[in-house]
Amino acid sequence: MTSSIESVQSPWVRFLAHLFVILVAWTIFIKYLFPIGFAMASNEAWATYIYWDLWPVAHLWQAWTLLARPWYTRLLAIGMSVVEILIITTLFIWFLAEPEWSIWRTNWFVNKVFVLAAFVLLLGTALLRPETLKSRIR
């Protein structure tokens, strides 16, 4: 049985969870809804401008773990943060070597800046305040 102190959710972790939910909504708009709307308004195939991936699903899973705190919350936070930080940093290096500031690439870049910031905050939390990601279930 957990004590009342262990079951209390940290306001910071709640903030991070909500940040990830907002990033999911924003990413869906930037990567899917806006490009579909633009393509349809331009009489092009609806998927012309979409960069397909499942990152919004992974980010929603991360948000859920921060709120529900299953046993693997901290492991997922560290693992997903390291992977995302490495991927985004690599993509930024490639992009900034020869930037293309079209509306599509600029949307992508701005989105990735916020995703990178969220994962840096999450990694810092997992490493510096691991007790905030402790499992609710014992």
C-alpha positions in Angstrom: 0.0 0.0 0.0 1.3 3.4 -0.9 1.4 6.3 1.6 -0.4 9.5 0.9 2.9 11.2 0.3 3.9 8.7 -2.4 0.5 9.0 -4.2 0.7 12.8 -4.5 1.6 13.9 -8.0 4.4 16.5 -8.2 3.1 19.8 -9.8 6.2 19.8 -11.9 5.6 16.3 -13.3 1.9 17.2 -13.9 3.2 20.3 -15.8 5.5 18.0 -17.9 2.7 15.6 -18.7 0.4 18.4 -19.8 3.3 19.9 -21.9 3.5 16.6 -23.7 -0.2 16.5 -24.3 0.0 20.1 -25.8 3.0 19.0 -27.9 0.9 16.1 -29.2 -1.9 18.4 -30.2 0.4 20.9 -31.8 2.3 18.2 -33.6 -0.9 16.7 -35.1 -1.9 20.2 -36.3 1.5 21.1 -37.7 2.4 17.8 -39.3 -1.0 16.5 -40.3 -4.0 18.9 -40.2 -2.3 22.0 -41.6 -0.6 20.1 -44.5 -3.9 18.3 -45.4 -5.8 21.6 -45.4 -3.2 23.3 -47.5 -3.0 20.4 -50.0 -6.8 20.4 -50.3 -7.0 24.2 -50.7 -4.3 23.8 -53.5 -6.2 21.0 -55.2 -3.3 18.6 -54.5 -3.4 15.1 -53.1 -4.3 15.3 -49.4 -1.0 13.6 -48.2 1.3 15.7 -50.4 2.9 17.7 -47.5 2.7 15.2 -44.7 5.9 13.9 -43.0 4.6 10.6 -41.6 5.7 9.2 -38.3 4.2 8.0 -35.0 6.0 10.3 -32.6 2.7 11.9 -31.4 1.7 8.4 -30.2 5.0 8.0 -28.3 4.7 11.5 -26.8 1.1 10.7 -25.6 2.4 7.5 -24.0 5.1 9.5 -22.3 2.4 12.0 -21.0 0.3 9.1 -19.7 3.2 7.5 -17.9 4.0 10.8 -16.1 0.4 10.9 -14.8 -0.2 7.2 -14.1 3.4 6.4 -13.1 3.7 2.7 -13.9 6.9 1.0 -12.7 8.8 1.9 -15.9 8.0 5.6 -15.8 11.6 6.8 -15.1 13.1 4.2 -17.5 10.9 5.4 -20.3 11.6 9.0 -19.5 15.3 8.5 -19.7 15.2 6.2 -22.7 12.8 8.3 -24.8 14.6 11.5 -23.8 18.0 10.3 -24.8 16.7 8.9 -28.1 14.7 12.1 -28.9 17.6 14.4 -28.0 20.0 12.5 -30.2 17.7 12.3 -33.1 16.6 16.0 -33.0 20.2 17.2 -32.4 21.4 15.2 -35.4 18.5 16.5 -37.6 19.3 20.1 -36.5 23.0 19.6 -37.4 22.0 18.4 -40.9 19.3 21.0 -41.3 21.4 24.0 -40.2 24.3 23.0 -42.5 22.0 23.9 -45.4 18.8 25.4 -44.0 15.6 25.6 -46.2 13.3 28.1 -44.5 10.1 27.1 -46.4 6.9 27.1 -44.4 7.1 23.3 -44.1 10.7 23.2 -42.8 10.2 26.2 -40.5 7.1 24.6 -39.0 9.1 21.4 -38.5 12.0 23.3 -37.0 9.9 25.2 -34.5 8.0 22.1 -33.5 11.3 20.3 -32.9 12.7 23.1 -30.8 9.8 22.7 -28.4 10.0 18.9 -28.4 13.7 19.1 -27.7 13.1 21.5 -24.8 10.4 19.2 -23.4 12.7 16.2 -23.5 15.6 18.1 -22.0 13.3 19.1 -19.1 12.1 15.5 -18.7 15.6 14.1 -18.8 16.8 16.6 -16.2 13.8 15.7 -14.0 14.5 11.9 -14.3 18.2 12.4 -13.5 18.1 15.1 -10.9 14.7 14.4 -9.2 14.1 10.7 -9.7 11.8 10.5 -6.7 9.2 12.5 -8.7 8.9 9.7 -11.2 8.5 6.9 -8.6 5.8 4.4 -9.3 2.5 4.8 -7.7 2.0 1.0 -7.6 4.0 -1.1 -5.2 
